[in-house]
Amino acid sequence: MKSKHQWLNSCLIFLFLCSSICNAQTENDSIDVRNSPSVFYGNRLSTHPLGILSSRTDHNFQTETAQKISLAITLASGNVWLPYVKAYQPLNEEDLHHMRSLDWNDRDYFYDQENSPSKASSFQADGVFRFYQIRLNLPLSEKHELKINARAFTLDEGKVPWSLLTSDQLIEWFHSNISGGEDPFARRIYGLDQAYMNFLDEDGKTLEINKGQFTFSGIDLVYNHYPHFKGLRKHNIHTNFGIQLGTNVSRFNPSLDLEFHTSLVKRIELNKRRELRLGMGLSAFYQNLLRFGEGVELRNKKALFSSEFLLNYIIPTKKNGYFSLALSYYLQSSYNRRQDFETLVLTGERFVSHWHYSISHLYKVLSANYLVFSYAKGLFAYAVYLREDFSVDNAPDAQVGIGLKVSFK
């Protein structure tokens, strides 16, 4: 309930800011849409080890349909650290009642793992997951566009110089010398520069990713509609609605997903044609509409919801170019049903207080902060970003991304 209230409060604050600014502007203050840049943010999806196997979409903060066909390529690298944790979900009513009466941190001391009936799962992942996306953007008309995404990922140790900001060495140096203390997540105990992933679902099916393994995860078809609501546009407020159909082709998750999304962007004209944008995006994602094979149960919820709040400062340049600096705050609902955590029994090595996060983070709302810098000139646009997980679920911890978009005449 607390997370729902946080989302509601954030939405209300955003809408209040927009309405206040609208009242301060008149119709004569409206910005010329034709001279306002379409900002390239790159693909900012997280490299969560379970998320990268499903169809997902960025929140769309564009205000207009693109004027040209474009091709965008994005590479994201995220450091994931999830030491081995095993979980038991009791099946008989007596055990459920007993576990519910205990603090989650004490349940494994009072639960008979060998003889009590239960559903068991486990999760561990370590390394730098690199997520690749190629996107073809096809404008259909003034209000309609189609996007086609191809996505894949790899896993490696994340050694320097190939991973300057996401390597174990740099992250632990930062913890030891700047913030966090000496080895706060027990990385050094397990060993630095590792690369592996192993996930066991409650049905006994295993997902295993090895170092250097390339996985083509799927193709997405995205349709976006940009309605021109006169009542909103006279206050420089733009909306869009979209639907995404994702085909997952890996042997771990052969399935079809469906996602709906919408965004609202308020544009504020500053001096010298500079612009400030406030954005809010919402999405609903439904997995496994169709199954093409057995696969692994990546989560026990059919639907995931997300929201994102954007603050973007834009400086236009010559030849339809721009400099852009953006900050955003992202929220996603839990992968698993949160009420199941009330009876879940977690076991693992208790070297540090965060020992349980490999599985416990799957039962809570996830959040992240983004810093995105973009630059465009002529037919080319570039974006780099930093994603940081301040809730320290480490899935991923630090993530960086770089993107290139080429528009065609």
C-alpha positions in Angstrom: 0.0 0.0 0.0 2.9 2.4 0.7 4.2 2.0 -2.8 0.8 2.7 -4.3 0.5 5.9 -2.2 4.0 7.0 -3.4 3.0 6.6 -7.0 -0.3 8.4 -6.5 1.5 11.3 -4.6 4.1 11.6 -7.4 1.3 11.7 -10.1 -0.6 14.4 -8.2 2.5 16.5 -7.7 3.3 16.3 -11.3 -0.2 17.2 -12.4 -0.3 20.1 -10.0 3.0 21.5 -11.4 1.6 21.2 -14.9 -1.7 23.0 -14.1 0.1 25.8 -12.3 2.4 26.4 -15.3 -0.6 26.2 -17.6 -2.4 29.0 -15.7 0.7 31.1 -15.9 0.8 30.9 -19.7 -1.6 32.1 -22.3 -2.4 30.8 -25.8 0.0 33.4 -27.3 2.9 31.8 -25.4 2.6 28.5 -27.3 5.8 27.1 -28.7 6.2 26.4 -32.4 6.1 22.7 -32.7 8.0 22.6 -35.9 11.1 24.3 -34.3 11.0 22.0 -31.2 13.5 19.1 -31.3 12.6 15.5 -31.0 15.0 14.4 -28.3 16.8 11.0 -28.5 17.2 9.4 -25.1 18.5 6.0 -26.2 17.1 2.7 -24.9 17.1 3.1 -21.1 15.7 -0.3 -20.1 17.5 -2.0 -17.2 19.7 -5.0 -17.6 17.8 -7.0 -15.0 18.7 -10.7 -15.6 15.0 -11.7 -15.7 13.7 -8.5 -17.4 16.0 -8.8 -20.4 14.3 -12.0 -21.4 10.9 -10.3 -21.9 9.5 -7.7 -24.2 9.7 -4.2 -22.5 9.4 -0.7 -23.7 10.8 2.7 -22.7 8.3 5.4 -21.8 7.8 7.5 -24.9 8.5 11.2 -24.1 8.3 12.4 -27.7 5.8 15.2 -28.5 5.4 14.6 -32.2 5.7 11.8 -34.8 9.2 11.7 -36.2 9.5 13.5 -39.6 12.0 11.0 -41.1 12.7 7.3 -41.1 15.4 6.6 -38.6 17.6 3.7 -37.3 18.7 3.7 -33.6 21.3 1.4 -32.0 21.8 1.3 -28.2 24.2 -0.6 -26.0 23.6 -0.8 -22.3 26.0 -2.3 -19.7 24.8 -3.1 -16.2 26.7 -4.6 -13.3 24.5 -7.2 -11.5 25.4 -8.8 -8.2 23.0 -11.4 -6.7 24.7 -14.0 -4.5 23.0 -17.4 -4.2 19.7 -17.4 -2.2 17.2 -20.3 -2.0 13.5 -19.7 -1.2 10.7 -22.1 0.0 7.0 -21.3 -0.3 5.2 -23.6 2.2 2.2 -25.5 0.9 0.3 -26.7 4.0 -1.9 -24.4 6.0 -0.1 -25.0 9.3 3.3 -24.0 8.0 1.8 -21.0 6.2 0.2 -19.8 9.5 3.4 -20.3 11.4 5.6 -18.5 8.9 3.2 -15.6 8.7 3.6 -15.1 12.4 7.4 -14.8 12.2 9.7 -12.1 11.0 11.0 -13.0 7.5 14.6 -12.9 8.7 13.9 -15.7 11.3 11.7 -18.1 9.3 14.5 -20.4 8.1 15.4 -21.2 11.7 11.9 -22.6 12.4 11.1 -24.2 9.0 11.8 -27.9 8.3 13.1 -27.6 4.7 13.6 -31.4 4.3 10.3 -32.7 5.3 7.7 -29.9 4.9 6.0 -29.7 1.5 6.9 -26.6 -0.4 7.7 -25.0 -3.7 11.4 -24.2 -3.9 13.2 -21.6 -6.1 16.7 -20.2 -6.2 18.5 -17.3 -7.9 22.1 -16.1 -8.4 23.7 -13.8 -10.9 27.1 -12.0 -11.2 28.7 -10.1 -14.0 28.0 -7.3 -16.5 25.0 -7.9 -18.7 25.2 -6.1 -22.0 21.8 -5.3 -23.6 21.7 -4.5 -27.4 18.8 -3.0 -29.2 18.3 -2.0 -32.9 15.2 0.1 -33.6 13.7 1.1 -36.9 11.3 4.0 -36.6 8.8 4.4 -39.5 6.6 7.5 -39.5 3.2 6.6 -41.0 1.5 10.0 -40.9 1.2 13.2 -38.9 -0.2 11.3 -35.9 1.0 7.7 -36.3 4.3 5.8 -36.3 5.5 2.3 -36.2 8.7 1.0 -34.5 10.4 -2.4 -34.9 12.9 -3.5 -32.2 15.4 -6.3 -32.3 17.0 -7.1 -28.9 19.8 -9.4 -27.6 22.2 -9.6 -24.6 25.5 -11.1 -23.5 27.2 -11.7 -20.2 30.8 -11.2 -19.2 33.1 -10.4 -16.3 33.1 -6.6 -16.9 36.8 -6.1 -16.8 38.6 -2.8 -17.4 38.9 -1.3 -20.0 35.8 -2.7 -21.5 33.7 -1.7 -18.4 35.1 1.5 -17.0 32.1 2.5 -14.9 30.4 -0.9 -14.3 33.4 -3.0 -13.4 33.5 -4.8 -10.0 36.9 -3.1 -9.4 35.6 0.4 -9.8 32.4 -0.2 -7.8 34.3 -1.7 -4.9 36.9 1.1 -5.0 34.0 3.6 -4.8 32.5 1.7 -1.8 35.9 1.6 0.0 37.0 5.2 -0.6 33.9 7.3 -1.1 30.7 5.7 0.1 29.4 2.4 1.4 32.4 1.1 3.4 34.6 -1.9 2.9 32.9 -4.6 0.8 29.3 -3.8 1.9 27.8 -6.5 -0.4 30.4 -9.3 0.1 31.6 -9.1 -3.5 35.2 -9.7 -2.4 34.2 -12.8 -0.4 32.7 -14.5 -3.4 35.3 -13.2 -5.8 35.4 -10.2 -8.2 35.2 -10.4 -12.0 32.8 -13.4 -12.2 30.2 -14.1 -14.9 27.3 -16.5 -14.4 23.6 -16.7 -13.9 21.4 -19.5 -12.6 17.7 -19.3 -11.8 15.4 -22.2 -10.6 11.7 -21.5 -10.8 9.1 -23.1 -8.5 8.3 -25.8 -11.1 11.9 -27.0 -11.1 12.9 -25.6 -14.5 16.3 -24.0 -14.7 17.6 -20.9 -16.6 21.4 -20.8 -16.9 23.5 -18.1 -18.7 27.2 -18.6 -19.0 30.1 -16.2 -19.7 30.3 -15.1 -23.2 26.9 -16.5 -24.2 25.0 -14.5 -26.8 21.2 -14.7 -26.5 18.8 -13.2 -29.0 15.8 -12.5 -26.9 13.2 -11.2 -29.4 11.5 -8.7 -31.7 9.0 -6.1 -30.8 6.4 -4.3 -32.9 5.4 -0.9 -31.5 2.6 1.4 -32.6 2.3 5.0 -31.3 -0.5 7.5 -31.8 0.0 11.3 -31.1 -3.5 12.9 -30.7 -3.7 16.6 -31.2 -6.0 17.7 -28.3 -6.5 21.4 -28.8 -7.3 22.0 -25.2 -4.0 20.6 -24.1 -1.8 21.8 -27.0 -2.7 25.5 -26.5 -1.0 25.1 -23.1 1.9 23.2 -24.8 0.9 19.9 -23.3 1.3 16.8 -25.6 0.2 13.2 -25.1 0.8 9.9 -26.9 -0.7 6.4 -26.6 1.0 3.2 -27.7 0.7 -0.5 -27.9 3.6 -3.0 -28.1 3.5 -6.6 -29.2 6.6 -8.5 -28.2 7.7 -11.9 -29.5 10.3 -13.6 -27.2 12.3 -16.3 -29.0 14.8 -17.5 -26.5 14.4 -21.1 -25.3 14.1 -19.7 -21.7 10.9 -17.7 -22.5 9.3 -18.6 -25.8 6.2 -16.4 -25.6 4.1 -13.4 -26.8 3.8 -10.3 -24.6 1.5 -7.3 -24.8 2.1 -3.8 -23.4 0.1 -0.5 -23.3 1.7 2.8 -22.6 0.9 6.5 -22.5 2.8 9.7 -21.8 2.1 13.4 -21.1 4.8 16.0 -21.8 4.6 19.7 -20.8 6.8 22.0 -22.7 7.9 25.4 -21.2 9.6 28.0 -23.4 12.5 29.7 -21.9 14.7 32.6 -23.2 16.7 32.1 -26.5 14.4 29.3 -27.7 15.6 27.1 -24.9 13.1 24.7 -23.5 12.2 22.8 -20.4 10.1 19.7 -20.5 8.2 17.9 -17.7 7.1 14.4 -18.6 5.1 11.6 -17.0 4.9 8.1 -18.5 2.7 5.1 -17.5 2.7 1.5 -18.9 1.0 -1.8 -18.3 2.7 -5.0 -19.4 1.1 -8.4 -19.7 3.3 -11.5 -20.2 2.7 -14.9 -21.8 -0.4 -14.2 -23.8 0.8 -17.2 -25.9 3.4 -19.8 -25.1 5.5 -21.4 -27.9 7.2 -23.9 -25.5 7.9 -24.8 -21.9 10.3 -22.1 -20.9 10.9 -20.9 -17.4 8.4 -19.0 -15.1 10.3 -15.7 -14.8 7.7 -14.2 -12.4 4.4 -15.3 -10.8 2.5 -12.2 -11.9 0.9 -11.8 -15.2 0.9 -8.0 -15.2 3.6 -5.4 -14.5 3.1 -1.7 -14.2 5.7 1.1 -14.5 5.8 4.9 -14.3 8.5 7.4 -15.0 8.9 11.2 -14.3 11.1 13.3 -16.5 12.8 16.7 -16.2 14.5 17.7 -19.5 16.4 20.9 -20.3 17.0 21.5 -24.1 19.2 24.0 -25.9 18.5 24.1 -29.7 21.5 24.6 -32.1 21.8 25.1 -35.8 20.7 22.5 -38.4 17.9 21.3 -36.2 20.3 20.2 -33.6 20.2 20.4 -29.8 22.0 19.8 -26.5 19.8 18.0 -24.0 20.2 17.1 -20.3 17.5 15.0 -18.7 16.8 13.5 -15.2 14.2 10.9 -14.6 12.9 8.7 -11.8 11.5 5.3 -12.7 9.3 2.9 -10.8 8.2 -0.6 -11.6 5.8 -2.9 -9.8 7.3 -6.1 -8.2 8.1 -9.2 -10.4 6.3 -11.5 -7.9 3.1 -11.2 -5.8 4.0 -9.1 -2.8 1.6 -11.0 -0.5 3.6 -14.2 -1.1 6.6 -12.7 0.7 4.5 -12.9 4.0 5.1 -16.6 4.1 8.4 -17.0 2.1 11.4 -18.7 3.7 14.8 -17.4 2.6 18.1 -19.2 3.0 21.6 -18.2 2.1 25.0 -17.1 3.4 24.5 -14.2 5.8 27.9 -12.5 5.3 26.2 -9.0 5.1 22.8 -7.5 5.8 21.9 -7.5 2.1 22.4 -11.3 1.7 18.7 -11.9 0.8 18.3 -9.3 -2.0 18.7 -11.8 -4.8 15.2 -13.1 -4.2 13.6 -10.5 -1.8 13.9 -7.7 -4.4 11.6 -9.7 -6.7 8.8 -9.0 -4.2 9.1 -5.2 -3.9 8.7 -2.1 -6.1 11.9 -1.4 -8.0 13.1 2.1 -8.7 16.0 3.8 -10.5 17.3 7.3 -11.3 18.6 8.3 -14.8 20.9 11.0 -16.0 20.8 11.4 -19.8 22.8 13.6 -22.1 21.9 13.9 -25.7 23.3 15.8 -28.7 22.1 16.0 -32.2 23.3 17.7 -35.4 21.9 17.2 -38.9 20.8 13.6 -39.4 22.7 12.2 -36.4 21.8 12.1 -32.7 23.8 10.7 -29.8 22.8 9.8 -26.3 24.7 8.6 -23.2 23.2 7.9 -19.8 23.9 6.7 -16.3 21.4 4.6 -14.3 21.8 4.2 -10.6 19.9 2.0 -8.2 19.7 3.9 -4.9 17.6 1.1 -3.4 20.7 -1.2 -3.7 18.9 -4.3 -5.0 22.0 -4.5 -7.4 20.0 -5.8 -10.3 21.7 -3.9 -11.8 23.7 -1.7 -9.5 25.3 0.8 -11.9 24.3 0.9 -15.5 25.5 3.0 -18.4 24.2 3.2 -22.0 25.2 4.8 -25.3 23.1 5.2 -28.3 23.3 6.5 -31.9 20.3 7.4 -34.1 20.6 8.0 -37.9 17.8 9.7 -39.8 17.3 9.3 -43.5 16.3 12.0 -45.9 
